[in-house]
Amino acid sequence: MGIPEGFDWSERKDGSVVITHHGAVATVLRGRRAADFVEDVEAGDDQELMARVTGNYKHGNERTAKNHPRNRR
């Protein structure tokens, strides 16, 4: 738990990068962001990087936020 998984990426002919999560398109990176992503993914943990780029990762405060008085009904 807490380890990102299910991400995949592919680079298009035009240089853009498509990141998918469990087969669904999560985001498309173009230009400098795409080039930086390709460099970074080759150097580190690709699943963690893709989770950060797409914003699809847990922050560790979900339970705290759920129990906050503002969020209770």
C-alpha distances in whole Angstrom, upper triangle without the diagonal:
4,6,8,10,13,15,19,22,26,29,32,35,36,33,31,27,25,21,20,17,17,20,21,23,21,23,26,27,31,33,32,29,28,30,28,25,26,27,24,22,24,24,20,16,17,14,13,17,17,14,16,19,18,17,14,11,10,13,11,14,14,15,17,19,19,21,23,27,27,24,26,28
4,6,9,13,14,18,20,24,27,30,33,34,31,28,25,23,19,18,15,16,20,20,21,19,21,24,24,28,30,29,25,25,27,25,22,24,24,21,19,22,21,17,14,15,12,10,14,14,11,13,16,16,14,11,8,7,9,9,12,12,14,16,17,18,20,22,26,26,23,25,28
4,6,10,11,15,17,21,24,27,31,31,28,26,22,21,17,16,14,15,18,19,20,17,20,22,23,26,28,27,24,23,25,23,19,21,22,18,16,19,18,14,11,12,8,8,11,12,10,12,15,15,14,11,9,9,12,12,16,15,17,20,21,21,24,25,29,29,26,28,31
4,7,8,11,14,18,21,24,27,28,25,22,19,17,13,13,10,11,15,15,16,14,16,18,19,23,25,24,21,20,22,20,17,18,20,16,14,17,17,14,10,9,6,6,9,9,6,9,12,11,11,9,7,9,12,13,16,16,18,21,21,22,24,26,29,29,26,28,31
4,6,9,12,16,19,22,26,27,24,22,18,16,12,11,8,9,12,13,14,13,16,18,19,23,25,25,22,20,22,21,17,18,20,17,14,17,18,15,11,10,6,8,11,9,8,12,14,13,13,10,10,12,15,17,20,19,21,24,24,24,27,29,32,31,29,30,33
4,7,10,14,17,20,24,25,23,20,16,14,10,8,5,5,8,10,12,11,14,16,18,22,24,25,21,20,22,21,17,18,20,18,15,18,19,16,13,11,8,11,12,10,10,13,14,12,14,11,12,14,18,19,22,21,23,26,25,25,29,30,34,33,30,32,33
4,7,11,14,17,20,21,19,16,13,10,7,6,4,6,8,9,10,9,11,13,14,18,21,21,18,16,18,18,14,14,17,15,12,15,17,14,11,8,6,9,10,7,8,11,11,10,12,10,11,15,18,20,22,22,24,27,26,27,30,31,34,33,30,33,35
4,7,11,13,17,18,16,14,10,8,6,5,6,8,8,10,9,10,11,12,13,16,19,19,17,14,16,16,13,12,15,14,11,13,16,14,12,9,8,11,11,8,10,13,12,12,15,13,15,18,21,23,26,25,28,30,30,30,34,35,38,36,34,36,38
4,7,10,13,15,12,10,7,6,4,6,9,11,10,11,9,10,10,9,10,13,16,16,14,11,13,14,10,10,13,13,10,12,15,14,13,9,10,13,11,8,11,14,12,12,15,14,16,20,23,25,28,27,30,32,31,32,36,36,40,38,35,38,40
4,7,10,12,10,9,6,5,7,9,12,14,12,13,11,12,11,10,10,12,15,16,14,11,12,14,11,10,13,14,11,13,16,16,16,12,13,16,14,12,15,17,14,14,18,18,20,24,26,29,31,31,34,36,35,36,39,40,43,41,39,41,43
4,7,8,6,6,4,6,9,12,15,17,15,16,13,14,12,10,9,10,12,13,12,9,10,12,10,8,12,14,12,13,16,17,17,14,16,18,15,14,17,18,15,16,19,20,22,26,28,31,33,33,37,38,37,38,41,42,45,43,41,43,45
4,5,5,5,6,8,11,13,17,19,16,16,14,15,13,10,10,10,12,14,14,10,12,15,13,12,15,17,16,17,20,21,21,18,19,21,19,17,20,21,18,18,22,22,25,29,31,34,36,35,39,41,39,40,44,44,47,44,42,45,47
4,5,7,9,11,15,17,21,23,20,20,17,19,17,13,13,11,12,15,16,12,13,16,16,14,17,19,18,18,22,23,24,21,23,25,22,20,23,24,21,21,25,26,28,32,34,37,39,39,43,44,42,44,47,47,50,48,46,49,50
4,6,9,11,15,18,21,24,21,20,17,18,16,12,11,9,9,12,13,10,11,15,15,14,16,19,18,19,22,24,25,21,23,25,22,20,23,23,20,20,24,25,28,32,33,37,39,38,42,43,41,43,46,46,49,46,44,48,49
4,7,10,13,16,20,22,20,20,17,17,14,11,9,7,7,10,10,7,8,11,11,10,13,15,15,16,19,20,21,18,20,22,18,17,20,20,17,18,22,23,25,29,31,34,36,36,40,41,39,41,44,44,47,44,43,46,47
4,7,10,13,17,19,18,17,13,14,10,7,6,4,7,9,9,6,8,11,10,10,13,15,14,16,19,20,20,17,18,20,16,14,18,18,14,15,18,20,22,26,28,31,33,33,36,38,36,37,41,41,43,41,39,42,44
4,6,10,13,16,15,14,11,11,8,6,5,7,9,11,9,6,8,10,8,8,12,13,11,14,16,17,17,13,15,16,13,11,14,15,11,12,16,17,19,23,25,28,30,30,33,35,33,34,38,38,41,39,37,40,42
4,6,10,13,11,10,7,8,6,5,6,9,12,14,12,9,12,14,11,11,15,15,13,16,18,18,17,13,14,16,13,10,13,14,11,11,14,15,18,21,24,27,29,28,31,33,31,32,36,36,39,37,35,38,39
4,7,10,9,9,6,6,5,6,8,11,14,15,12,10,13,14,10,11,15,14,12,15,17,16,14,11,10,12,11,7,10,11,9,8,12,11,14,18,20,23,25,25,28,30,28,29,33,33,36,34,32,35,36
4,6,6,5,4,5,7,9,11,15,18,19,16,14,17,18,14,15,18,17,14,17,20,18,16,12,11,13,13,9,10,13,11,9,12,11,14,17,20,23,25,24,27,29,28,28,32,32,35,34,31,33,35
4,5,5,6,6,9,12,14,18,21,22,19,17,20,20,16,17,20,18,16,19,21,18,16,12,10,12,13,9,9,12,12,9,11,9,11,15,18,20,22,21,24,26,25,25,29,30,33,31,28,30,32
4,6,9,9,13,15,18,21,24,25,22,20,23,23,19,20,23,21,18,21,23,21,18,15,12,15,16,12,12,16,15,13,15,12,14,17,20,22,24,22,25,27,26,26,29,31,34,33,29,31,33
4,7,9,12,14,17,20,23,25,22,19,22,23,19,19,23,22,19,21,24,22,19,16,14,17,17,14,14,18,16,14,16,14,17,20,23,25,27,25,28,31,29,29,32,34,37,35,32,34,35
4,6,9,12,15,18,22,23,20,18,22,22,19,20,23,22,20,22,25,23,20,17,15,17,17,13,14,16,15,12,15,13,16,19,22,24,26,24,27,29,27,27,31,32,35,33,30,32,33
4,6,8,11,14,18,20,17,15,19,19,16,17,21,20,18,21,23,22,20,16,15,17,16,12,13,15,13,10,13,12,16,19,22,25,26,24,28,30,28,28,32,32,35,33,30,33,34
4,7,10,14,17,18,15,14,18,18,14,16,19,18,16,20,22,20,18,15,13,14,13,9,10,12,10,6,9,9,12,16,18,21,23,21,25,26,25,25,29,29,32,30,27,30,31
4,7,10,14,15,12,11,15,15,12,14,17,16,15,19,21,19,18,15,14,15,13,10,11,11,8,6,10,10,14,17,19,23,24,23,27,28,26,27,31,31,34,31,29,32,33
4,7,10,12,10,8,12,13,11,13,16,16,15,18,20,20,19,16,16,17,14,11,13,14,10,9,13,14,17,21,22,26,27,27,30,32,30,31,34,34,37,35,32,36,37
4,7,8,6,5,9,10,8,10,13,13,13,16,18,18,18,15,16,16,13,11,13,13,9,10,13,15,18,21,23,26,28,28,31,32,31,32,36,35,38,36,34,37,39
4,7,6,5,8,10,10,11,14,15,15,17,19,20,21,18,19,19,16,14,17,16,12,13,17,19,21,25,26,30,31,31,35,36,34,35,39,38,41,38,37,40,42
4,6,5,7,9,10,11,13,15,16,17,19,20,22,19,21,21,17,17,19,18,14,16,19,21,24,27,28,32,33,33,37,38,36,38,41,40,43,41,39,43,45
4,5,5,6,8,10,11,12,14,16,17,18,20,18,20,20,16,16,19,17,14,16,18,21,23,26,27,30,32,33,36,37,35,37,40,40,42,40,39,42,45
4,6,5,6,9,10,10,12,14,15,16,17,15,17,16,13,12,15,13,10,12,15,17,19,22,23,26,28,29,33,33,31,34,37,36,39,37,35,39,41
4,5,5,6,9,10,10,13,15,15,16,14,16,16,12,12,15,14,11,13,16,18,20,23,24,28,30,30,34,35,33,35,38,38,41,39,37,40,42
4,5,5,6,9,10,11,13,15,16,14,17,17,14,14,17,16,13,16,19,21,22,26,26,30,32,33,36,37,36,38,41,40,44,41,40,43,46
4,6,5,6,9,10,11,12,14,13,15,15,11,12,15,14,11,14,17,19,20,23,24,27,29,30,34,34,33,35,38,38,41,39,38,41,44
4,5,5,6,9,10,11,12,9,12,12,8,9,12,11,9,12,14,16,17,20,21,25,27,28,31,32,31,33,36,36,39,37,36,39,41
4,6,5,6,9,10,12,10,13,14,10,11,14,14,12,14,17,19,20,23,24,27,30,31,34,35,34,36,39,39,43,41,39,42,44
4,6,6,7,9,12,11,14,14,11,13,16,15,14,17,19,20,21,24,25,28,31,32,35,36,35,37,40,40,44,42,40,44,46
4,5,5,6,9,8,11,11,8,10,13,12,11,14,16,18,18,21,21,24,27,28,31,32,32,34,37,37,40,39,37,40,43
4,5,5,7,5,9,9,7,8,12,12,11,14,16,16,17,20,21,24,27,27,31,32,32,33,36,37,40,39,37,40,42
4,6,8,8,11,12,10,12,15,15,15,17,20,20,20,23,25,27,30,31,34,35,35,37,40,40,44,42,41,43,46
4,7,8,12,12,10,13,16,15,15,18,20,21,20,23,23,26,29,30,33,34,34,36,39,39,43,42,40,43,46
4,6,9,9,8,11,13,13,14,16,18,18,17,19,20,22,25,27,29,31,31,33,35,36,39,39,37,40,42
4,6,6,6,9,10,11,12,15,16,15,14,16,18,20,23,24,26,28,28,30,32,33,37,36,34,37,40
4,6,5,6,9,10,10,12,14,13,13,16,18,20,23,24,27,28,28,30,33,34,37,36,34,36,39
4,5,5,6,9,10,11,12,11,10,13,16,17,21,21,24,26,25,26,29,31,34,33,31,33,36
4,6,5,6,9,10,10,10,8,11,13,15,18,19,21,23,23,25,27,28,32,31,29,31,34
4,5,5,6,9,10,10,10,13,14,17,20,21,24,25,25,26,29,30,33,32,30,33,36
4,5,5,6,8,8,9,13,15,18,20,20,24,25,24,26,29,30,33,31,29,32,34
4,6,5,6,5,5,9,11,14,17,17,20,21,21,22,25,26,29,28,26,28,31
4,6,5,7,7,10,11,14,16,17,20,21,20,22,25,25,29,27,25,28,31
4,6,8,9,13,14,17,19,20,23,24,23,25,28,28,31,29,27,30,33
4,5,8,12,13,17,18,18,22,23,21,23,26,26,29,27,25,28,30
4,6,9,10,14,15,15,18,19,18,19,23,23,26,24,22,25,27
4,7,10,13,14,13,17,18,17,18,22,22,25,24,21,24,26
4,7,9,11,11,14,16,15,17,20,21,24,23,21,23,26
4,6,8,8,11,13,12,14,16,17,21,20,18,20,23
4,6,7,10,11,11,13,15,16,19,19,17,20,23
4,6,8,9,10,12,13,14,18,18,17,19,22
4,6,5,6,9,10,11,14,15,13,15,19
4,5,5,6,9,10,14,14,11,13,16
4,5,5,6,9,12,13,11,12,15
4,5,5,6,10,11,10,11,15
4,5,5,9,9,7,10,13
4,6,8,9,6,7,10
4,6,8,7,7,10
4,5,5,7,10
4,5,5,8
4,6,8
4,7
4
